[in-house]
């Protein structure tokens, strides 16, 4: 083969066998090829010294090869597009990307994300980013056809409607080809919003094609009948707050409520004010989801507290400001799942004092073996609400231990996922 034809031929080959030269190896890695390295040794009079053996050992240490045989790191396709106004979506997706990055090169669909969203995901220079769904989809098909692709469904909640299931339906050709070519398909940290039988029939083919499914609540696992249950991925964020000295004083009560639910009544607000007075806590109303910002401002005014508002930009800066408040909070009250999880990882006690009858928060905390933090406040007196909040504060040590145990469980799940996605030798 002429020398100048080699670069064009290499990407389309199944296996490349090469001598162990630094220039050749780096050139092949640049185009995504992990070669079979043939080592020429001095003892066999094949070379003047054993530098090729040294190069091979260095390549092995970096996951490029194993004793002269190739290890093919996967090209892992994953959508990271979400609700662009929701920091909770970033927490989930960022954790999954970190888990997957251990096992291959990430090909990430982020869509037309606003300024700061990619930074919030903490994307890295080696990640391949796609704004165009079509370009990402075609790249996934091509990689799958070559036997290089794996796929990870995005974490979070599935709305079991035709629109909500579009990822699971549209990706069927890709994941079927991936599985046919010995690739891996994973679902990590996914849960359902509703549990009707017809949507289950529609989503079942993509579930059946998954190599591994780790759902974020038991109801979803029972409903779809395939896979295990792990705590929500956002619990995996380990904060310095977990190492604070015993007896550290926390001086805040933080509240954040959804804007698409009824506004909390006066009895609800009286209960929070009274709880803050009893425990010497300063009230802060915060925005973790941009569309809730006006509600945060109104709650701060009605509760006589302060507001941390958000204009929808500077994702990492807003997250850090939220975490600073959560680290000072004795109690965080919200009907937003990831406000409660995010604050719990910072050492605050989560309390879902609901104005409706949703079981979403209870289901997801139960997967972390944390129970009794959720209650519907409708019909309760201010004293009854306050008594429930006091009871939660008394459980602080037990709740924080359960959060720590959930993080240990998630670390084990991450190791298990890494084994499933482990680089493999091509046939």
Secondary structure as GFF3:
##gff-version 3
##sequence-region A 1 427
A	DSSP	alpha_helix	3	10	.	.	.	ID=ss1
A	DSSP	beta_strand	17	19	.	.	.	ID=ss2
A	DSSP	alpha_helix	22	30	.	.	.	ID=ss3
A	DSSP	beta_strand	36	38	.	.	.	ID=ss4
A	DSSP	three_ten_helix	42	44	.	.	.	ID=ss5
A	DSSP	alpha_helix	51	61	.	.	.	ID=ss6
A	DSSP	beta_strand	65	66	.	.	.	ID=ss7
A	DSSP	beta_strand	69	70	.	.	.	ID=ss8
A	DSSP	beta_strand	74	79	.	.	.	ID=ss9
A	DSSP	alpha_helix	87	101	.	.	.	ID=ss10
A	DSSP	beta_strand	104	109	.	.	.	ID=ss11
A	DSSP	alpha_helix	117	120	.	.	.	ID=ss12
A	DSSP	beta_strand	128	130	.	.	.	ID=ss13
A	DSSP	alpha_helix	133	145	.	.	.	ID=ss14
A	DSSP	beta_strand	149	153	.	.	.	ID=ss15
A	DSSP	beta_strand	156	158	.	.	.	ID=ss16
A	DSSP	alpha_helix	166	170	.	.	.	ID=ss17
A	DSSP	alpha_helix	172	180	.	.	.	ID=ss18
A	DSSP	beta_strand	185	192	.	.	.	ID=ss19
A	DSSP	alpha_helix	197	208	.	.	.	ID=ss20
A	DSSP	beta_strand	212	215	.	.	.	ID=ss21
A	DSSP	alpha_helix	218	224	.	.	.	ID=ss22
A	DSSP	beta_strand	228	229	.	.	.	ID=ss23
A	DSSP	three_ten_helix	233	236	.	.	.	ID=ss24
A	DSSP	three_ten_helix	240	243	.	.	.	ID=ss25
A	DSSP	beta_strand	252	256	.	.	.	ID=ss26
A	DSSP	alpha_helix	266	279	.	.	.	ID=ss27
A	DSSP	beta_strand	282	286	.	.	.	ID=ss28
A	DSSP	three_ten_helix	290	292	.	.	.	ID=ss29
A	DSSP	alpha_helix	293	303	.	.	.	ID=ss30
A	DSSP	beta_strand	306	308	.	.	.	ID=ss31
A	DSSP	alpha_helix	315	328	.	.	.	ID=ss32
A	DSSP	beta_strand	329	334	.	.	.	ID=ss33
A	DSSP	alpha_helix	337	344	.	.	.	ID=ss34
A	DSSP	beta_strand	349	354	.	.	.	ID=ss35
A	DSSP	alpha_helix	360	366	.	.	.	ID=ss36
A	DSSP	beta_strand	374	376	.	.	.	ID=ss37
A	DSSP	alpha_helix	382	394	.	.	.	ID=ss38
A	DSSP	alpha_helix	396	420	.	.	.	ID=ss39
###
